[in-house]
Amino acid sequence: MDTLGNLIVSSPNIKYTDDFIYSDYEYKDTLVTRNGNDLVAKPYQSSLQIRTGRRIGKVGVMLVGWGGNNGSTFTAAVLANRHQLSWNTRNGKLDSNWFGSITQASTVRLGLDEKGNDVFVGMSQVLPMVHPDDLVIDGWDISPLNLAESMVRAKVIEYDLQMKLKKEMSAMKPRPAIYDPDFIAANQADRATNLIRGTRYEQYLQIRADIKDFRDENDLDKVIVLWTANTERFCEVKPGVHDSDVNLEKALRANDPEISPSTIFALAAIDEGCCYINGSPQNTLVAGVVERAEKRGVFVAGDDFKSGQTKLKSVLVDFLVSAGLKPVSIVSYNHLGNNDGKNLSAPKQFRSKEITKSNVVDDMVESNRILYAQGEKPDHVVVIKYVPYVGDSKRAMDEYTSEILLHGTNTIVVHNTCEDSLLAVPLILDLVVLAELFARVSFRRQATDEWSGMHAVLSPLAYLLKAPLVPPGTPVVNALFKQRACIDNILRACLALPPATHMQLEHKVP
Ligand code: NAI
C-alpha cells in the first residue's frame, strides 16, 4: 500500500479551503414503478453539495461500562498503540496494532494508476479522521475498580503488557453509574457498589454534570458517549412514556420505572450535545430519544456491536442467497465465560440478545422472491450458554443448511473461537472515529439552502452494528458488504469521487 502524506482530489467538482472540503456530487439511482405487470426502471440523479469540516479538534470518549472487558481492553489498546508498546510472550516480542478496525487497518480502493493497477489507501487517509492516539477517555461503571484492576479482572490483555500499562491505568477510575437491578441480571449485584443515588431525574442531571466536567477539564471540542455496559432487558415501551420527547421528559421527571439506565444516559448525552452509541442489544433508543436527538441535531446509533458470529452470518447468508442457494435452517450456538455471558445467562437479558441476533438475515431473504415466498423465512435459532472456564474466549458454532439444485441440501458448519473483547474493541474505535467524522459532514441541495447534517439516526454505522437502527420508515441493510460499500462510497462522495463499481471496464472493453 502507498503511504500517503495527503490525498488530493483533482476535479472541477471539489474545492478545498482551510476549514472545509466542498464537493459537488451527482447522486444517481434508479426509480422503479409498476405499470400493470411491467416494472419500469427509470434512472434519476440529484445534485448535492457536500461539505466536510477539516478541523477535527480535541475528541473525548466516555464509555458506559468503562470497567468491563470491552472498556478496559479499549483503554489498554489505545494506550498500547499511543505509546507504541511491545510486550514479551512465549511466542516472542509482539507490537501494538489496530487489527480489526476498518478505519485503522483496512484499505479502500481509490482508483487505478497509469498502468491500470488498482491503488488502495488506508480508510483513515481518505478524509480527515481523529487519530486514536489523540482520544481522551473517561467513563462510568457500577463497579468501583480502577482500570488497571479491571484489566486484570478481564483476563484479556497479555500479562507483560498488563505490567506496562498498570501504572497509567490504575490512575483511571470510572465515575459512579446508574444501577437499576430490574434491568440487568441479578448476578451483577455484587459488583454494583459505585453508584449514583437519587431519582432518575437526579441521575440524569449527574450524568450531564459528568460530561460537562470531562469536557471542561480536558478542553474538549467533542465528546462521544458509548454504551458498552451490561445488556439490559428490553424496556416495556409504553405510550405516554417512551413515544415522544415531551412524554419522555415528563416520565423522567416522574421517575417512571420503565425508563432504563441506558435511556437516562442517552438523554443526558444528547442534551449535552453528544453523539450516543448503543453497543448492546437493548431498546435504549426509543422514539422519544430519537426525537430528542433530531431536535438537538446530534447523532444516535445502535444497536449491539456486530463483532463475530453475526458478522460472519451477514456475509454467509448474503453469499448463499446471492448465489441462488436457499438457506432454510440457521442454528447458532454460543458459549462464553466472561461477565457478559454471566449477565446473558438470565432469561430477560438473553432475550434482548436473541432479538438482535435474529433479524440479521431478513433483508437478504426478502431480496430474493425467486427463492422465498412472501413472508417465508429460514428457521433461525440462537442459543447462548454461560461456561465460566472459557472466559472471554467465546465459542460460536453455526450450522447453515441450504436447499440447492433439485432440492438437494448443503450444510455448512462453522466453528469460531475468539477473544470476544479483542473483536469488539476495534469496532468501538471505528464507531467513535466515523461518528466524529460524520458530525463534520453536511449537505445541501442548492447554494441558497442552509447546510444540514446527516439524519440524527446515524445508519451509515450499520456495518458495525448487529441490529442497525435506521431513520423511521427506511429499509434496514444487514448484508455486510453493502454496509461497507455504503461507508466507502459516502467517503468518496465527500471527495466528489464516483462510487466504487468494481466494473473495471478499462480492462474489459477493447
Ligand atoms: P462486561 O460485563 O465485561 O462489561 C460491562 C460493564 O458494564 C461491567 O464492568 C459492569 O459493571 C458495567 N455496568 C453494568 N451496568 C452498568 C450501568 N448501568 N452503568 C455503568 N456501568 C454498568 O461486558 P463486555 O464483554 O465488556 O461487553 C459489554 C457489552 O457489549 C455487553 O452488553 C455485550 O453484550 C455487548 N457486546 C459485546 C460484544 C463483544 O464483546 N464481542 C459484541 C456485541 C455486544
Boltz pocket constraint, residues with backbone or C-beta under 6 A from the ligand:
constraints:
  - pocket:
      binder: B
      contacts: [[A, 64], [A, 65], [A, 66], [A, 67], [A, 68], [A, 69], [A, 70], [A, 71], [A, 140], [A, 141], [A, 142], [A, 143], [A, 177], [A, 178], [A, 179], [A, 180], [A, 184], [A, 191], [A, 227], [A, 228], [A, 229], [A, 230], [A, 231], [A, 232], [A, 261], [A, 262], [A, 279], [A, 280], [A, 281], [A, 304], [A, 305], [A, 306], [A, 307], [A, 308], [A, 338], [A, 339], [A, 340], [A, 343], [A, 420], [A, 421], [A, 423], [A, 424]]
      max_distance: 6.0
